[in-house]
Each structure stands twice: as C-alpha cells, then as structure tokens.
C-alpha cells in the first residue's frame, strides 16, 4: 500500500512540475506579446 502511495506522490509531483513548465511558457508568451 505504501509503495503505491509513493508512486502516486511521484506522479503528482511530476504532473505539478509539468504544469509549472507550461505556466512558465504561457507567461513567457504573454510577456513577449506585451
């Protein structure tokens, strides 16, 4: 059970990191157009 939780936590962190990268890209595009 704990191993599964660790995998889920890792996947969640990976997703959060991906969202962060996407947000940074969006912010860069927005700042470029301004």
PDB file with one MODEL, atoms N, CA, C and O in Angstrom:
MODEL        1
ATOM      1  N   UNK A   1       0.835  -1.208   0.000  1.00  0.00           N
ATOM      2  CA  UNK A   1       0.000   0.000   0.000  1.00  0.00           C
ATOM      3  C   UNK A   1       0.869   1.258   0.000  1.00  0.00           C
ATOM      4  O   UNK A   1       0.613   2.200  -0.750  1.00  0.00           O
ATOM      5  N   UNK A   2       1.899   1.263   0.848  1.00  0.00           N
ATOM      6  CA  UNK A   2       2.754   2.452   0.917  1.00  0.00           C
ATOM      7  C   UNK A   2       3.512   2.650  -0.385  1.00  0.00           C
ATOM      8  O   UNK A   2       3.736   3.781  -0.817  1.00  0.00           O
ATOM      9  N   UNK A   3       3.908   1.535  -1.013  1.00  0.00           N
ATOM     10  CA  UNK A   3       4.632   1.648  -2.288  1.00  0.00           C
ATOM     11  C   UNK A   3       3.725   2.334  -3.309  1.00  0.00           C
ATOM     12  O   UNK A   3       4.186   3.186  -4.068  1.00  0.00           O
ATOM     13  N   UNK A   4       2.452   1.974  -3.335  1.00  0.00           N
ATOM     14  CA  UNK A   4       1.503   2.591  -4.259  1.00  0.00           C
ATOM     15  C   UNK A   4       1.374   4.084  -3.983  1.00  0.00           C
ATOM     16  O   UNK A   4       1.310   4.893  -4.909  1.00  0.00           O
ATOM     17  N   UNK A   5       1.337   4.444  -2.691  1.00  0.00           N
ATOM     18  CA  UNK A   5       1.226   5.862  -2.338  1.00  0.00           C
ATOM     19  C   UNK A   5       2.451   6.620  -2.817  1.00  0.00           C
ATOM     20  O   UNK A   5       2.339   7.745  -3.304  1.00  0.00           O
ATOM     21  N   UNK A   6       3.625   6.004  -2.681  1.00  0.00           N
ATOM     22  CA  UNK A   6       4.855   6.672  -3.134  1.00  0.00           C
ATOM     23  C   UNK A   6       4.799   6.900  -4.639  1.00  0.00           C
ATOM     24  O   UNK A   6       5.197   7.958  -5.126  1.00  0.00           O
ATOM     25  N   UNK A   7       4.303   5.902  -5.377  1.00  0.00           N
ATOM     26  CA  UNK A   7       4.196   6.045  -6.834  1.00  0.00           C
ATOM     27  C   UNK A   7       3.220   7.162  -7.162  1.00  0.00           C
ATOM     28  O   UNK A   7       3.492   7.986  -8.036  1.00  0.00           O
ATOM     29  N   UNK A   8       2.080   7.200  -6.469  1.00  0.00           N
ATOM     30  CA  UNK A   8       1.086   8.247  -6.713  1.00  0.00           C
ATOM     31  C   UNK A   8       1.683   9.613  -6.421  1.00  0.00           C
ATOM     32  O   UNK A   8       1.489  10.556  -7.188  1.00  0.00           O
ATOM     33  N   UNK A   9       2.406   9.721  -5.317  1.00  0.00           N
ATOM     34  CA  UNK A   9       3.007  11.003  -4.938  1.00  0.00           C
ATOM     35  C   UNK A   9       4.002  11.440  -6.007  1.00  0.00           C
ATOM     36  O   UNK A   9       4.046  12.610  -6.386  1.00  0.00           O
ATOM     37  N   UNK A  10       4.803  10.487  -6.490  1.00  0.00           N
ATOM     38  CA  UNK A  10       5.789  10.804  -7.527  1.00  0.00           C
ATOM     39  C   UNK A  10       5.080  11.296  -8.785  1.00  0.00           C
ATOM     40  O   UNK A  10       5.498  12.276  -9.402  1.00  0.00           O
ATOM     41  N   UNK A  11       3.998  10.604  -9.159  1.00  0.00           N
ATOM     42  CA  UNK A  11       3.257  11.015 -10.356  1.00  0.00           C
ATOM     43  C   UNK A  11       2.671  12.403 -10.148  1.00  0.00           C
ATOM     44  O   UNK A  11       2.691  13.220 -11.068  1.00  0.00           O
ATOM     45  N   UNK A  12       2.153  12.684  -8.969  1.00  0.00           N
ATOM     46  CA  UNK A  12       1.583  14.002  -8.693  1.00  0.00           C
ATOM     47  C   UNK A  12       2.644  15.077  -8.810  1.00  0.00           C
ATOM     48  O   UNK A  12       2.394  16.135  -9.387  1.00  0.00           O
ATOM     49  N   UNK A  13       3.833  14.821  -8.266  1.00  0.00           N
ATOM     50  CA  UNK A  13       4.918  15.806  -8.348  1.00  0.00           C
ATOM     51  C   UNK A  13       5.306  16.026  -9.799  1.00  0.00           C
ATOM     52  O   UNK A  13       5.583  17.152 -10.213  1.00  0.00           O
ATOM     53  N   UNK A  14       5.326  14.939 -10.574  1.00  0.00           N
ATOM     54  CA  UNK A  14       5.681  15.045 -11.991  1.00  0.00           C
ATOM     55  C   UNK A  14       4.655  15.917 -12.714  1.00  0.00           C
ATOM     56  O   UNK A  14       5.017  16.773 -13.521  1.00  0.00           O
ATOM     57  N   UNK A  15       3.376  15.693 -12.418  1.00  0.00           N
ATOM     58  CA  UNK A  15       2.307  16.478 -13.054  1.00  0.00           C
ATOM     59  C   UNK A  15       2.435  17.940 -12.659  1.00  0.00           C
ATOM     60  O   UNK A  15       2.301  18.826 -13.504  1.00  0.00           O
ATOM     61  N   UNK A  16       2.696  18.203 -11.370  1.00  0.00           N
ATOM     62  CA  UNK A  16       2.841  19.587 -10.909  1.00  0.00           C
ATOM     63  C   UNK A  16       4.005  20.263 -11.611  1.00  0.00           C
ATOM     64  O   UNK A  16       3.910  21.428 -11.999  1.00  0.00           O
ATOM     65  N   UNK A  17       5.106  19.535 -11.775  1.00  0.00           N
ATOM     66  CA  UNK A  17       6.269  20.107 -12.466  1.00  0.00           C
ATOM     67  C   UNK A  17       5.913  20.437 -13.909  1.00  0.00           C
ATOM     68  O   UNK A  17       6.310  21.481 -14.427  1.00  0.00           O
ATOM     69  N   UNK A  18       5.163  19.546 -14.559  1.00  0.00           N
ATOM     70  CA  UNK A  18       4.774  19.789 -15.952  1.00  0.00           C
ATOM     71  C   UNK A  18       3.881  21.014 -16.041  1.00  0.00           C
ATOM     72  O   UNK A  18       4.042  21.836 -16.943  1.00  0.00           O
ATOM     73  N   UNK A  19       2.926  21.145 -15.099  1.00  0.00           N
ATOM     74  CA  UNK A  19       2.031  22.307 -15.093  1.00  0.00           C
ATOM     75  C   UNK A  19       2.846  23.575 -14.904  1.00  0.00           C
ATOM     76  O   UNK A  19       2.584  24.592 -15.546  1.00  0.00           O
ATOM     77  N   UNK A  20       3.839  23.512 -14.017  1.00  0.00           N
ATOM     78  CA  UNK A  20       4.687  24.681 -13.757  1.00  0.00           C
ATOM     79  C   UNK A  20       5.416  25.094 -15.031  1.00  0.00           C
ATOM     80  O   UNK A  20       5.495  26.280 -15.351  1.00  0.00           O
ATOM     81  N   UNK A  21       5.948  24.110 -15.758  1.00  0.00           N
ATOM     82  CA  UNK A  21       6.660  24.406 -17.011  1.00  0.00           C
ATOM     83  C   UNK A  21       5.710  25.027 -18.028  1.00  0.00           C
ATOM     84  O   UNK A  21       6.067  25.990 -18.708  1.00  0.00           O
ATOM     85  N   UNK A  22       4.508  24.482 -18.134  1.00  0.00           N
ATOM     86  CA  UNK A  22       3.526  25.014 -19.089  1.00  0.00           C
ATOM     87  C   UNK A  22       3.170  26.446 -18.719  1.00  0.00           C
ATOM     88  O   UNK A  22       3.091  27.312 -19.591  1.00  0.00           O
ATOM     89  N   UNK A  23       2.955  26.702 -17.425  1.00  0.00           N
ATOM     90  CA  UNK A  23       2.612  28.057 -16.985  1.00  0.00           C
ATOM     91  C   UNK A  23       3.733  29.022 -17.314  1.00  0.00           C
ATOM     92  O   UNK A  23       3.482  30.143 -17.757  1.00  0.00           O
ATOM     93  N   UNK A  24       4.974  28.594 -17.099  1.00  0.00           N
ATOM     94  CA  UNK A  24       6.120  29.466 -17.403  1.00  0.00           C
ATOM     95  C   UNK A  24       6.158  29.780 -18.895  1.00  0.00           C
ATOM     96  O   UNK A  24       6.432  30.915 -19.285  1.00  0.00           O
ATOM     97  N   UNK A  25       5.881  28.774 -19.733  1.00  0.00           N
ATOM     98  CA  UNK A  25       5.870  29.002 -21.183  1.00  0.00           C
ATOM     99  C   UNK A  25       4.776  30.001 -21.542  1.00  0.00           C
ATOM    100  O   UNK A  25       4.996  30.911 -22.342  1.00  0.00           O
ATOM    101  N   UNK A  26       3.590  29.826 -20.946  1.00  0.00           N
ATOM    102  CA  UNK A  26       2.471  30.741 -21.229  1.00  0.00           C
ATOM    103  C   UNK A  26       2.848  32.155 -20.795  1.00  0.00           C
ATOM    104  O   UNK A  26       2.607  33.115 -21.527  1.00  0.00           O
ATOM    105  N   UNK A  27       3.439  32.286 -19.611  1.00  0.00           N
ATOM    106  CA  UNK A  27       3.828  33.609 -19.115  1.00  0.00           C
ATOM    107  C   UNK A  27       4.856  34.236 -20.040  1.00  0.00           C
ATOM    108  O   UNK A  27       4.808  35.440 -20.290  1.00  0.00           O
ATOM    109  N   UNK A  28       5.782  33.441 -20.550  1.00  0.00           N
ATOM    110  CA  UNK A  28       6.797  33.958 -21.472  1.00  0.00           C
ATOM    111  C   UNK A  28       6.136  34.470 -22.745  1.00  0.00           C
ATOM    112  O   UNK A  28       6.501  35.533 -23.248  1.00  0.00           O
ATOM    113  N   UNK A  29       5.177  33.732 -23.266  1.00  0.00           N
ATOM    114  CA  UNK A  29       4.485  34.149 -24.495  1.00  0.00           C
ATOM    115  C   UNK A  29       3.726  35.443 -24.233  1.00  0.00           C
ATOM    116  O   UNK A  29       3.761  36.359 -25.055  1.00  0.00           O
ATOM    117  N   UNK A  30       3.042  35.526 -23.102  1.00  0.00           N
ATOM    118  CA  UNK A  30       2.259  36.722 -22.770  1.00  0.00           C
ATOM    119  C   UNK A  30       3.181  37.926 -22.642  1.00  0.00           C
ATOM    120  O   UNK A  30       2.871  39.001 -23.156  1.00  0.00           O
ATOM    121  N   UNK A  31       4.312  37.757 -21.960  1.00  0.00           N
ATOM    122  CA  UNK A  31       5.238  38.880 -21.777  1.00  0.00           C
ATOM    123  C   UNK A  31       5.871  39.267 -23.110  1.00  0.00           C
ATOM    124  O   UNK A  31       6.228  40.429 -23.304  1.00  0.00           O
ATOM    125  N   UNK A  32       6.015  38.314 -24.030  1.00  0.00           N
ATOM    126  CA  UNK A  32       6.587  38.622 -25.348  1.00  0.00           C
ATOM    127  C   UNK A  32       5.617  39.470 -26.168  1.00  0.00           C
ATOM    128  O   UNK A  32       6.036  40.388 -26.872  1.00  0.00           O
ATOM    129  N   UNK A  33       4.322  39.165 -26.079  1.00  0.00           N
ATOM    130  CA  UNK A  33       3.339  39.898 -26.883  1.00  0.00           C
ATOM    131  C   UNK A  33       3.156  41.310 -26.340  1.00  0.00           C
ATOM    132  O   UNK A  33       2.796  42.215 -27.092  1.00  0.00           O
ATOM    133  N   UNK A  34       3.399  41.514 -25.048  1.00  0.00           N
ATOM    134  CA  UNK A  34       3.236  42.859 -24.475  1.00  0.00           C
ATOM    135  C   UNK A  34       4.410  43.644 -24.803  1.00  0.00           C
ATOM    136  O   UNK A  34       4.496  44.813 -24.424  1.00  0.00           O
TER     137      UNK A  34
ENDMDL
END
